[in-house]
């Protein structure tokens, strides 16, 4: 059902199982959530779960696997607003006055 959803939000977090690195992926649709534990954090997980023909919008952060999936499969992405806000706030901590002013104005 997941590949047929209009919007899927996703994120992944790392952990170790028996000392080996693993990733727990979370795919959230409107009425259900899918979790997948995988040894990979790469775009092949997105292709395995959503397929090459996913026609919905993928909500995600800026991680490179999402960009690769977009390039290879032509999907629509919506970047996480919380990440954008955090990144703009970070600008206010930099030494250049013009950059700080830009971050403060946003």
Biopython code that builds the backbone (N, CA, C, O; Angstrom):
import numpy as np
from Bio.PDB.StructureBuilder import StructureBuilder

atoms = [
    (1, "UNK", "N", (0.814, -1.207, 0.000)),
    (1, "UNK", "CA", (0.000, 0.000, 0.000)),
    (1, "UNK", "C", (0.858, 1.273, 0.000)),
    (1, "UNK", "O", (0.427, 2.304, -0.516)),
    (2, "UNK", "N", (2.044, 1.212, 0.563)),
    (2, "UNK", "CA", (2.860, 2.416, 0.723)),
    (2, "UNK", "C", (3.185, 3.114, -0.595)),
    (2, "UNK", "O", (3.066, 4.338, -0.659)),
    (3, "UNK", "N", (3.590, 2.401, -1.652)),
    (3, "UNK", "CA", (3.909, 3.092, -2.900)),
    (3, "UNK", "C", (2.732, 3.835, -3.525)),
    (3, "UNK", "O", (2.946, 4.722, -4.351)),
    (4, "UNK", "N", (1.507, 3.503, -3.160)),
    (4, "UNK", "CA", (0.332, 4.160, -3.714)),
    (4, "UNK", "C", (-0.121, 5.385, -2.931)),
    (4, "UNK", "O", (-1.123, 6.003, -3.291)),
    (5, "UNK", "N", (0.581, 5.743, -1.884)),
    (5, "UNK", "CA", (0.179, 6.875, -1.054)),
    (5, "UNK", "C", (0.539, 8.203, -1.716)),
    (5, "UNK", "O", (1.535, 8.300, -2.432)),
    (6, "UNK", "N", (-0.277, 9.217, -1.469)),
    (6, "UNK", "CA", (-0.031, 10.549, -2.045)),
    (6, "UNK", "C", (1.143, 11.235, -1.374)),
    (6, "UNK", "O", (1.897, 11.955, -2.030)),
    (7, "UNK", "N", (1.309, 11.023, -0.076)),
    (7, "UNK", "CA", (2.403, 11.627, 0.684)),
    (7, "UNK", "C", (2.970, 10.585, 1.626)),
    (7, "UNK", "O", (2.230, 9.908, 2.339)),
    (8, "UNK", "N", (4.287, 10.462, 1.625)),
    (8, "UNK", "CA", (4.989, 9.588, 2.563)),
    (8, "UNK", "C", (6.126, 10.397, 3.175)),
    (8, "UNK", "O", (6.972, 10.931, 2.457)),
    (9, "UNK", "N", (6.143, 10.485, 4.490)),
    (9, "UNK", "CA", (7.240, 11.133, 5.192)),
    (9, "UNK", "C", (8.164, 10.055, 5.710)),
    (9, "UNK", "O", (7.709, 9.020, 6.197)),
    (10, "UNK", "N", (9.471, 10.293, 5.607)),
    (10, "UNK", "CA", (10.412, 9.252, 6.011)),
    (10, "UNK", "C", (11.624, 9.836, 6.711)),
    (10, "UNK", "O", (12.015, 10.984, 6.497)),
    (11, "UNK", "N", (12.199, 8.998, 7.554)),
    (11, "UNK", "CA", (13.452, 9.320, 8.228)),
    (11, "UNK", "C", (14.085, 7.999, 8.644)),
    (11, "UNK", "O", (13.441, 6.951, 8.620)),
    (12, "UNK", "N", (15.334, 8.067, 9.018)),
    (12, "UNK", "CA", (16.047, 6.869, 9.425)),
    (12, "UNK", "C", (16.956, 7.218, 10.603)),
    (12, "UNK", "O", (17.429, 8.348, 10.732)),
    (13, "UNK", "N", (17.184, 6.236, 11.445)),
    (13, "UNK", "CA", (18.087, 6.438, 12.578)),
    (13, "UNK", "C", (18.944, 5.199, 12.753)),
    (13, "UNK", "O", (18.481, 4.073, 12.574)),
    (14, "UNK", "N", (20.191, 5.424, 13.102)),
    (14, "UNK", "CA", (21.140, 4.325, 13.217)),
    (14, "UNK", "C", (21.205, 3.734, 14.610)),
    (14, "UNK", "O", (20.921, 4.407, 15.601)),
    (15, "UNK", "N", (21.580, 2.471, 14.672)),
    (15, "UNK", "CA", (21.777, 1.765, 15.934)),
    (15, "UNK", "C", (22.586, 0.515, 15.640)),
    (15, "UNK", "O", (22.772, 0.146, 14.481)),
    (16, "UNK", "N", (23.057, -0.121, 16.669)),
    (16, "UNK", "CA", (23.802, -1.367, 16.486)),
    (16, "UNK", "C", (22.989, -2.537, 17.017)),
    (16, "UNK", "O", (22.316, -2.439, 18.043)),
    (17, "UNK", "N", (23.068, -3.635, 16.296)),
    (17, "UNK", "CA", (22.482, -4.899, 16.715)),
    (17, "UNK", "C", (23.610, -5.920, 16.733)),
    (17, "UNK", "O", (24.241, -6.175, 15.707)),
    (18, "UNK", "N", (23.861, -6.496, 17.889)),
    (18, "UNK", "CA", (24.989, -7.425, 18.036)),
    (18, "UNK", "C", (26.290, -6.804, 17.534)),
    (18, "UNK", "O", (27.117, -7.480, 16.922)),
    (19, "UNK", "N", (26.461, -5.510, 17.800)),
    (19, "UNK", "CA", (27.678, -4.812, 17.411)),
    (19, "UNK", "C", (27.747, -4.396, 15.953)),
    (19, "UNK", "O", (28.712, -3.747, 15.549)),
    (20, "UNK", "N", (26.757, -4.748, 15.157)),
    (20, "UNK", "CA", (26.735, -4.428, 13.731)),
    (20, "UNK", "C", (25.818, -3.228, 13.468)),
    (20, "UNK", "O", (24.731, -3.146, 14.039)),
    (21, "UNK", "N", (26.246, -2.301, 12.609)),
    (21, "UNK", "CA", (25.398, -1.133, 12.324)),
    (21, "UNK", "C", (24.139, -1.517, 11.549)),
    (21, "UNK", "O", (24.185, -2.294, 10.596)),
    (22, "UNK", "N", (23.032, -0.958, 11.979)),
    (22, "UNK", "CA", (21.739, -1.123, 11.322)),
    (22, "UNK", "C", (21.044, 0.228, 11.301)),
    (22, "UNK", "O", (21.438, 1.156, 12.008)),
    (23, "UNK", "N", (20.011, 0.323, 10.484)),
    (23, "UNK", "CA", (19.211, 1.547, 10.386)),
    (23, "UNK", "C", (17.746, 1.182, 10.510)),
    (23, "UNK", "O", (17.272, 0.250, 9.860)),
    (24, "UNK", "N", (17.036, 1.912, 11.341)),
    (24, "UNK", "CA", (15.588, 1.761, 11.405)),
    (24, "UNK", "C", (14.989, 2.890, 10.592)),
    (24, "UNK", "O", (15.146, 4.065, 10.921)),
    (25, "UNK", "N", (14.308, 2.521, 9.537)),
    (25, "UNK", "CA", (13.629, 3.470, 8.649)),
    (25, "UNK", "C", (12.177, 3.567, 9.079)),
    (25, "UNK", "O", (11.563, 2.560, 9.434)),
    (26, "UNK", "N", (11.631, 4.756, 9.050)),
    (26, "UNK", "CA", (10.230, 4.990, 9.371)),
    (26, "UNK", "C", (9.572, 5.665, 8.175)),
    (26, "UNK", "O", (10.010, 6.730, 7.741)),
    (27, "UNK", "N", (8.534, 5.054, 7.647)),
    (27, "UNK", "CA", (7.772, 5.596, 6.523)),
    (27, "UNK", "C", (6.358, 5.871, 7.017)),
    (27, "UNK", "O", (5.630, 4.940, 7.362)),
    (28, "UNK", "N", (5.967, 7.132, 7.054)),
    (28, "UNK", "CA", (4.657, 7.520, 7.598)),
    (28, "UNK", "C", (3.728, 7.973, 6.477)),
    (28, "UNK", "O", (4.008, 8.943, 5.773)),
    (29, "UNK", "N", (2.638, 7.267, 6.329)),
    (29, "UNK", "CA", (1.573, 7.639, 5.396)),
    (29, "UNK", "C", (0.438, 8.249, 6.205)),
    (29, "UNK", "O", (0.563, 8.415, 7.418)),
    (30, "UNK", "N", (-0.665, 8.584, 5.548)),
    (30, "UNK", "CA", (-1.764, 9.246, 6.247)),
    (30, "UNK", "C", (-2.374, 8.369, 7.348)),
    (30, "UNK", "O", (-2.668, 8.862, 8.437)),
    (31, "UNK", "N", (-2.561, 7.089, 7.074)),
    (31, "UNK", "CA", (-3.275, 6.244, 8.023)),
    (31, "UNK", "C", (-2.453, 5.089, 8.599)),
    (31, "UNK", "O", (-2.976, 4.290, 9.376)),
    (32, "UNK", "N", (-1.188, 4.993, 8.232)),
    (32, "UNK", "CA", (-0.360, 3.921, 8.773)),
    (32, "UNK", "C", (1.116, 4.292, 8.692)),
    (32, "UNK", "O", (1.509, 5.204, 7.964)),
    (33, "UNK", "N", (1.916, 3.565, 9.452)),
    (33, "UNK", "CA", (3.367, 3.762, 9.483)),
    (33, "UNK", "C", (4.036, 2.416, 9.270)),
    (33, "UNK", "O", (3.610, 1.399, 9.818)),
    (34, "UNK", "N", (5.084, 2.427, 8.472)),
    (34, "UNK", "CA", (5.865, 1.224, 8.229)),
    (34, "UNK", "C", (7.267, 1.444, 8.778)),
    (34, "UNK", "O", (7.894, 2.468, 8.507)),
    (35, "UNK", "N", (7.754, 0.480, 9.548)),
    (35, "UNK", "CA", (9.132, 0.499, 10.021)),
    (35, "UNK", "C", (9.896, -0.596, 9.300)),
    (35, "UNK", "O", (9.379, -1.691, 9.081)),
    (36, "UNK", "N", (11.127, -0.290, 8.936)),
    (36, "UNK", "CA", (11.988, -1.295, 8.298)),
    (36, "UNK", "C", (13.371, -1.177, 8.922)),
    (36, "UNK", "O", (13.946, -0.089, 8.965)),
    (37, "UNK", "N", (13.899, -2.286, 9.402)),
    (37, "UNK", "CA", (15.266, -2.332, 9.900)),
    (37, "UNK", "C", (16.125, -2.915, 8.793)),
    (37, "UNK", "O", (15.817, -3.972, 8.242)),
    (38, "UNK", "N", (17.205, -2.214, 8.472)),
    (38, "UNK", "CA", (18.041, -2.616, 7.346)),
    (38, "UNK", "C", (19.504, -2.365, 7.688)),
    (38, "UNK", "O", (19.817, -1.509, 8.516)),
    (39, "UNK", "N", (20.386, -3.103, 7.057)),
    (39, "UNK", "CA", (21.823, -2.872, 7.235)),
    (39, "UNK", "C", (22.277, -1.644, 6.452)),
    (39, "UNK", "O", (23.385, -1.151, 6.663)),
    (40, "UNK", "N", (21.444, -1.155, 5.565)),
    (40, "UNK", "CA", (21.828, -0.048, 4.687)),
    (40, "UNK", "C", (21.090, 1.236, 5.040)),
    (40, "UNK", "O", (19.947, 1.220, 5.496)),
    (41, "UNK", "N", (21.777, 2.340, 4.815)),
    (41, "UNK", "CA", (21.159, 3.655, 4.893)),
    (41, "UNK", "C", (21.043, 4.251, 3.481)),
    (41, "UNK", "O", (20.745, 5.436, 3.337)),
    (42, "UNK", "N", (21.269, 3.461, 2.469)),
    (42, "UNK", "CA", (21.315, 3.936, 1.095)),
    (42, "UNK", "C", (19.971, 3.999, 0.400)),
    (42, "UNK", "O", (18.953, 3.536, 0.912)),
    (43, "UNK", "N", (20.004, 4.591, -0.789)),
    (43, "UNK", "CA", (18.786, 4.785, -1.575)),
    (43, "UNK", "C", (18.151, 3.472, -2.012)),
    (43, "UNK", "O", (16.975, 3.452, -2.378)),
    (44, "UNK", "N", (18.902, 2.378, -1.983)),
    (44, "UNK", "CA", (18.319, 1.084, -2.364)),
    (44, "UNK", "C", (17.189, 0.693, -1.416)),
    (44, "UNK", "O", (16.288, -0.046, -1.813)),
    (45, "UNK", "N", (17.217, 1.170, -0.181)),
    (45, "UNK", "CA", (16.114, 0.889, 0.753)),
    (45, "UNK", "C", (14.858, 1.606, 0.277)),
    (45, "UNK", "O", (13.768, 1.035, 0.305)),
    (46, "UNK", "N", (15.007, 2.853, -0.159)),
    (46, "UNK", "CA", (13.860, 3.604, -0.682)),
    (46, "UNK", "C", (13.279, 2.914, -1.909)),
    (46, "UNK", "O", (12.061, 2.818, -2.058)),
    (47, "UNK", "N", (14.152, 2.436, -2.781)),
    (47, "UNK", "CA", (13.678, 1.744, -3.979)),
    (47, "UNK", "C", (12.977, 0.438, -3.623)),
    (47, "UNK", "O", (11.982, 0.071, -4.248)),
    (48, "UNK", "N", (13.499, -0.261, -2.619)),
    (48, "UNK", "CA", (12.881, -1.525, -2.208)),
    (48, "UNK", "C", (11.515, -1.306, -1.567)),
    (48, "UNK", "O", (10.608, -2.117, -1.755)),
    (49, "UNK", "N", (11.358, -0.221, -0.812)),
    (49, "UNK", "CA", (10.111, 0.022, -0.087)),
    (49, "UNK", "C", (9.095, 0.764, -0.951)),
    (49, "UNK", "O", (7.927, 0.379, -1.006)),
    (50, "UNK", "N", (9.536, 1.824, -1.626)),
    (50, "UNK", "CA", (8.611, 2.659, -2.407)),
    (50, "UNK", "C", (8.568, 2.302, -3.885)),
    (50, "UNK", "O", (7.599, 2.622, -4.574)),
    (51, "UNK", "N", (9.597, 1.649, -4.368)),
    (51, "UNK", "CA", (9.660, 1.277, -5.784)),
    (51, "UNK", "C", (10.199, 2.394, -6.649)),
    (51, "UNK", "O", (10.420, 3.512, -6.184)),
    (52, "UNK", "N", (10.405, 2.076, -7.904)),
    (52, "UNK", "CA", (10.930, 3.037, -8.875)),
    (52, "UNK", "C", (9.850, 3.957, -9.421)),
    (52, "UNK", "O", (10.165, 4.989, -10.015)),
    (53, "UNK", "N", (8.592, 3.607, -9.235)),
    (53, "UNK", "CA", (7.484, 4.361, -9.825)),
    (53, "UNK", "C", (6.645, 5.107, -8.795)),
    (53, "UNK", "O", (5.492, 5.441, -9.068)),
    (54, "UNK", "N", (7.203, 5.374, -7.616)),
    (54, "UNK", "CA", (6.468, 6.101, -6.586)),
    (54, "UNK", "C", (6.032, 7.446, -7.157)),
    (54, "UNK", "O", (6.869, 8.227, -7.610)),
    (55, "UNK", "N", (4.729, 7.722, -7.140)),
    (55, "UNK", "CA", (4.190, 8.939, -7.754)),
    (55, "UNK", "C", (3.751, 9.977, -6.728)),
    (55, "UNK", "O", (3.256, 11.041, -7.098)),
    (56, "UNK", "N", (3.927, 9.679, -5.453)),
    (56, "UNK", "CA", (3.538, 10.622, -4.417)),
    (56, "UNK", "C", (4.641, 11.622, -4.126)),
    (56, "UNK", "O", (5.613, 11.738, -4.873)),
    (57, "UNK", "N", (4.471, 12.342, -3.029)),
    (57, "UNK", "CA", (5.472, 13.294, -2.557)),
    (57, "UNK", "C", (6.174, 12.687, -1.354)),
    (57, "UNK", "O", (5.528, 12.198, -0.428)),
    (58, "UNK", "N", (7.501, 12.722, -1.375)),
    (58, "UNK", "CA", (8.297, 12.187, -0.285)),
    (58, "UNK", "C", (8.760, 13.329, 0.607)),
    (58, "UNK", "O", (9.517, 14.196, 0.171)),
    (59, "UNK", "N", (8.309, 13.328, 1.847)),
    (59, "UNK", "CA", (8.764, 14.305, 2.831)),
    (59, "UNK", "C", (9.983, 13.757, 3.541)),
    (59, "UNK", "O", (9.951, 12.650, 4.078)),
    (60, "UNK", "N", (11.074, 14.538, 3.546)),
    (60, "UNK", "CA", (12.323, 14.020, 4.093)),
    (60, "UNK", "C", (13.280, 15.156, 4.431)),
    (60, "UNK", "O", (12.995, 16.327, 4.179)),
    (61, "UNK", "N", (14.424, 14.783, 5.008)),
    (61, "UNK", "CA", (15.477, 15.759, 5.244)),
    (61, "UNK", "C", (16.402, 15.802, 4.037)),
    (61, "UNK", "O", (16.042, 15.311, 2.967)),
    (62, "UNK", "N", (17.569, 16.373, 4.189)),
    (62, "UNK", "CA", (18.470, 16.597, 3.048)),
    (62, "UNK", "C", (19.443, 15.447, 2.798)),
    (62, "UNK", "O", (20.352, 15.587, 1.980)),
    (63, "UNK", "N", (19.277, 14.331, 3.472)),
    (63, "UNK", "CA", (20.226, 13.232, 3.351)),
    (63, "UNK", "C", (20.400, 12.809, 1.886)),
    (63, "UNK", "O", (19.437, 12.776, 1.120)),
    (64, "UNK", "N", (21.623, 12.492, 1.519)),
    (64, "UNK", "CA", (21.976, 12.216, 0.120)),
    (64, "UNK", "C", (21.195, 11.048, -0.494)),
    (64, "UNK", "O", (20.957, 11.055, -1.702)),
    (65, "UNK", "N", (20.795, 10.059, 0.283)),
    (65, "UNK", "CA", (20.048, 8.926, -0.276)),
    (65, "UNK", "C", (18.726, 9.387, -0.875)),
    (65, "UNK", "O", (18.282, 8.846, -1.887)),
    (66, "UNK", "N", (18.097, 10.379, -0.262)),
    (66, "UNK", "CA", (16.837, 10.904, -0.793)),
    (66, "UNK", "C", (17.069, 11.635, -2.106)),
    (66, "UNK", "O", (16.264, 11.522, -3.031)),
    (67, "UNK", "N", (18.161, 12.382, -2.196)),
    (67, "UNK", "CA", (18.489, 13.085, -3.445)),
    (67, "UNK", "C", (18.781, 12.087, -4.570)),
    (67, "UNK", "O", (18.356, 12.281, -5.709)),
    (68, "UNK", "N", (19.505, 11.029, -4.239)),
    (68, "UNK", "CA", (19.806, 10.012, -5.255)),
    (68, "UNK", "C", (18.517, 9.348, -5.739)),
    (68, "UNK", "O", (18.336, 9.136, -6.938)),
    (69, "UNK", "N", (17.634, 9.025, -4.813)),
    (69, "UNK", "CA", (16.355, 8.414, -5.181)),
    (69, "UNK", "C", (15.553, 9.360, -6.084)),
    (69, "UNK", "O", (14.947, 8.919, -7.060)),
    (70, "UNK", "N", (15.548, 10.644, -5.763)),
    (70, "UNK", "CA", (14.845, 11.637, -6.586)),
    (70, "UNK", "C", (15.439, 11.689, -7.998)),
    (70, "UNK", "O", (14.706, 11.681, -8.987)),
    (71, "UNK", "N", (16.766, 11.742, -8.082)),
    (71, "UNK", "CA", (17.427, 11.799, -9.399)),
    (71, "UNK", "C", (17.121, 10.560, -10.231)),
    (71, "UNK", "O", (16.808, 10.666, -11.417)),
    (72, "UNK", "N", (17.211, 9.391, -9.615)),
    (72, "UNK", "CA", (17.059, 8.140, -10.355)),
    (72, "UNK", "C", (15.609, 7.802, -10.687)),
    (72, "UNK", "O", (15.348, 7.135, -11.689)),
    (73, "UNK", "N", (14.667, 8.248, -9.866)),
    (73, "UNK", "CA", (13.273, 7.833, -10.048)),
    (73, "UNK", "C", (12.339, 8.997, -10.365)),
    (73, "UNK", "O", (11.158, 8.776, -10.633)),
    (74, "UNK", "N", (12.838, 10.224, -10.341)),
    (74, "UNK", "CA", (12.035, 11.377, -10.730)),
    (74, "UNK", "C", (10.902, 11.701, -9.784)),
    (74, "UNK", "O", (9.850, 12.169, -10.221)),
    (75, "UNK", "N", (11.089, 11.464, -8.498)),
    (75, "UNK", "CA", (10.021, 11.717, -7.536)),
    (75, "UNK", "C", (9.944, 13.191, -7.151)),
    (75, "UNK", "O", (10.856, 13.968, -7.433)),
    (76, "UNK", "N", (8.844, 13.560, -6.505)),
    (76, "UNK", "CA", (8.675, 14.891, -5.935)),
    (76, "UNK", "C", (9.035, 14.813, -4.457)),
    (76, "UNK", "O", (8.599, 13.902, -3.753)),
    (77, "UNK", "N", (9.840, 15.782, -3.986)),
    (77, "UNK", "CA", (10.253, 15.800, -2.584)),
    (77, "UNK", "C", (9.792, 17.083, -1.910)),
    (77, "UNK", "O", (9.716, 18.140, -2.537)),
    (78, "UNK", "N", (9.488, 16.973, -0.637)),
    (78, "UNK", "CA", (9.194, 18.132, 0.215)),
    (78, "UNK", "C", (10.156, 18.050, 1.385)),
    (78, "UNK", "O", (10.085, 17.125, 2.194)),
    (79, "UNK", "N", (11.064, 19.028, 1.473)),
    (79, "UNK", "CA", (12.028, 18.992, 2.559)),
    (79, "UNK", "C", (11.380, 19.377, 3.877)),
    (79, "UNK", "O", (10.447, 20.180, 3.917)),
    (80, "UNK", "N", (11.879, 18.803, 4.937)),
    (80, "UNK", "CA", (11.381, 19.016, 6.284)),
    (80, "UNK", "C", (11.579, 20.470, 6.701)),
    (80, "UNK", "O", (12.703, 20.972, 6.691)),
    (81, "UNK", "N", (10.497, 21.142, 7.065)),
    (81, "UNK", "CA", (10.560, 22.540, 7.466)),
    (81, "UNK", "C", (11.375, 22.716, 8.750)),
    (81, "UNK", "O", (12.073, 23.720, 8.895)),
    (82, "UNK", "N", (11.304, 21.779, 9.670)),
    (82, "UNK", "CA", (12.081, 21.884, 10.913)),
    (82, "UNK", "C", (13.578, 21.919, 10.627)),
    (82, "UNK", "O", (14.320, 22.650, 11.282)),
    (83, "UNK", "N", (14.026, 21.120, 9.636)),
    (83, "UNK", "CA", (15.442, 21.150, 9.269)),
    (83, "UNK", "C", (15.814, 22.499, 8.656)),
    (83, "UNK", "O", (16.884, 23.035, 8.946)),
    (84, "UNK", "N", (14.950, 23.044, 7.822)),
    (84, "UNK", "CA", (15.215, 24.338, 7.207)),
    (84, "UNK", "C", (15.319, 25.429, 8.272)),
    (84, "UNK", "O", (16.235, 26.250, 8.232)),
    (85, "UNK", "N", (14.390, 25.442, 9.216)),
    (85, "UNK", "CA", (14.421, 26.434, 10.284)),
    (85, "UNK", "C", (15.710, 26.307, 11.094)),
    (85, "UNK", "O", (16.351, 27.312, 11.400)),
    (86, "UNK", "N", (16.084, 25.101, 11.436)),
    (86, "UNK", "CA", (17.325, 24.868, 12.181)),
    (86, "UNK", "C", (18.533, 25.380, 11.408)),
    (86, "UNK", "O", (19.422, 26.004, 11.988)),
    (87, "UNK", "N", (18.570, 25.122, 10.106)),
    (87, "UNK", "CA", (19.697, 25.556, 9.285)),
    (87, "UNK", "C", (19.772, 27.073, 9.178)),
    (87, "UNK", "O", (20.864, 27.641, 9.212)),
    (88, "UNK", "N", (18.629, 27.735, 9.049)),
    (88, "UNK", "CA", (18.627, 29.197, 8.980)),
    (88, "UNK", "C", (19.058, 29.783, 10.327)),
    (88, "UNK", "O", (19.814, 30.754, 10.360)),
    (89, "UNK", "N", (18.596, 29.216, 11.421)),
    (89, "UNK", "CA", (19.023, 29.686, 12.749)),
    (89, "UNK", "C", (20.523, 29.516, 12.930)),
    (89, "UNK", "O", (21.165, 30.341, 13.580)),
    (90, "UNK", "N", (21.086, 28.463, 12.366)),
    (90, "UNK", "CA", (22.527, 28.231, 12.450)),
    (90, "UNK", "C", (23.302, 29.391, 11.837)),
    (90, "UNK", "O", (24.390, 29.729, 12.303)),
    (91, "UNK", "N", (22.748, 29.995, 10.801)),
    (91, "UNK", "CA", (23.439, 31.122, 10.154)),
    (91, "UNK", "C", (23.747, 32.237, 11.146)),
    (91, "UNK", "O", (24.726, 32.963, 10.977)),
    (92, "UNK", "N", (22.923, 32.379, 12.174)),
    (92, "UNK", "CA", (23.123, 33.453, 13.148)),
    (92, "UNK", "C", (24.324, 33.199, 14.051)),
    (92, "UNK", "O", (24.729, 34.091, 14.797)),
    (93, "UNK", "N", (24.896, 32.007, 13.997)),
    (93, "UNK", "CA", (26.061, 31.687, 14.831)),
    (93, "UNK", "C", (27.379, 31.863, 14.089)),
    (93, "UNK", "O", (28.447, 31.690, 14.675)),
    (94, "UNK", "N", (27.315, 32.201, 12.818)),
    (94, "UNK", "CA", (28.525, 32.321, 12.008)),
    (94, "UNK", "C", (29.166, 33.699, 12.192)),
    (94, "UNK", "O", (28.495, 34.640, 12.618)),
    (95, "UNK", "N", (30.455, 33.825, 11.874)),
    (95, "UNK", "CA", (31.170, 35.074, 12.169)),
    (95, "UNK", "C", (30.874, 36.253, 11.226)),
    (95, "UNK", "O", (31.045, 37.403, 11.629)),
    (96, "UNK", "N", (30.443, 36.001, 10.007)),
    (96, "UNK", "CA", (30.241, 37.090, 9.046)),
    (96, "UNK", "C", (28.932, 37.830, 9.334)),
    (96, "UNK", "O", (27.866, 37.218, 9.406)),
    (97, "UNK", "N", (29.026, 39.137, 9.496)),
    (97, "UNK", "CA", (27.860, 39.961, 9.886)),
    (97, "UNK", "C", (26.723, 39.849, 8.886)),
    (97, "UNK", "O", (25.563, 39.784, 9.293)),
    (98, "UNK", "N", (27.012, 39.826, 7.604)),
    (98, "UNK", "CA", (25.958, 39.753, 6.588)),
    (98, "UNK", "C", (25.204, 38.431, 6.683)),
    (98, "UNK", "O", (23.990, 38.394, 6.482)),
    (99, "UNK", "N", (25.912, 37.351, 6.987)),
    (99, "UNK", "CA", (25.284, 36.035, 7.125)),
    (99, "UNK", "C", (24.402, 36.009, 8.367)),
    (99, "UNK", "O", (23.289, 35.485, 8.327)),
    (100, "UNK", "N", (24.886, 36.563, 9.450)),
    (100, "UNK", "CA", (24.106, 36.640, 10.689)),
    (100, "UNK", "C", (22.829, 37.446, 10.454)),
    (100, "UNK", "O", (21.746, 37.047, 10.881)),
    (101, "UNK", "N", (22.968, 38.584, 9.773)),
    (101, "UNK", "CA", (21.810, 39.433, 9.495)),
    (101, "UNK", "C", (20.780, 38.699, 8.639)),
    (101, "UNK", "O", (19.576, 38.820, 8.867)),
    (102, "UNK", "N", (21.258, 37.941, 7.657)),
    (102, "UNK", "CA", (20.348, 37.170, 6.818)),
    (102, "UNK", "C", (19.587, 36.141, 7.667)),
    (102, "UNK", "O", (18.370, 36.006, 7.543)),
    (103, "UNK", "N", (20.314, 35.416, 8.530)),
    (103, "UNK", "CA", (19.686, 34.415, 9.372)),
    (103, "UNK", "C", (18.682, 35.031, 10.333)),
    (103, "UNK", "O", (17.637, 34.436, 10.597)),
    (104, "UNK", "N", (18.979, 36.209, 10.858)),
    (104, "UNK", "CA", (18.069, 36.877, 11.779)),
    (104, "UNK", "C", (16.813, 37.399, 11.072)),
    (104, "UNK", "O", (15.742, 37.476, 11.674)),
    (105, "UNK", "N", (16.950, 37.751, 9.814)),
    (105, "UNK", "CA", (15.812, 38.303, 9.089)),
    (105, "UNK", "C", (14.824, 37.237, 8.616)),
    (105, "UNK", "O", (13.715, 37.559, 8.188)),
    (106, "UNK", "N", (15.214, 36.010, 8.692)),
    (106, "UNK", "CA", (14.353, 34.946, 8.215)),
    (106, "UNK", "C", (13.607, 34.355, 9.367)),
    (106, "UNK", "O", (12.816, 33.430, 9.181)),
]
sb = StructureBuilder()
sb.init_structure("model")
sb.init_model(0)
sb.init_chain("A")
sb.init_seg("    ")
for serial, (resi, resn, name, xyz) in enumerate(atoms, 1):
    if name == "N":
        sb.init_residue(resn, " ", resi, " ")
    sb.init_atom(name, np.array(xyz, "f"), 0.0, 1.0, " ", f" {name:<3s}", serial, name[0])
structure = sb.get_structure()
